Amino acid sequence: MVECSLNCLGGNPKSTISIIPAATAPIADPWVAPRHPRNLPGIVALTLALVGSLLALVTATATAGWYLLPGSFLLALAALTVAERDKNVPALAVMVALAGALLGGIAFALTSL
C-alpha cells in the first residue's frame, strides 16, 4: 500500500490517502458472452436438415429428402439435450427441419395434382 500526502493536490496537509495497486489478473469483459464448445451433433443435424429440405422440394429426390428430415429432427432434439454445449445451432436445425417438412409437403401436394 502506498501512502501519499494530499498537500500537492491542495488538500489538507495532515490527511493521507491510501492507494491500492490494481489486481494483476485480467478482468473479463462483461459485454462478451462466455463461449460454449461447438455442438457437433447440432451442426450435423443442421446440415442434414438443409440437404433434406432441398431434396424434399425436388420431385425426383423427394423420397431421400423425406428420409433425411425426420432423422435431422431427431438428431437436433438429441443435440439440444447435450449439457454445456451451444444450443443455437440445434434449435435452428429443428426449425429448418420443420420448415422443410412443411414446404416439402406443400410441394408434393402441388406436384401431385
Protein Blocks (a to p, Z undefined) as FASTA:
>chain_A
ZZddfklnopafkbccddddddfbdcddfkbccdddddfklmmmmmmmmmmmmmmmpmkl
mmmmmmmmmmmmmmmmmmmmpghiafklmmmmmmmmmmmmmmmmmmmmmmmZZ
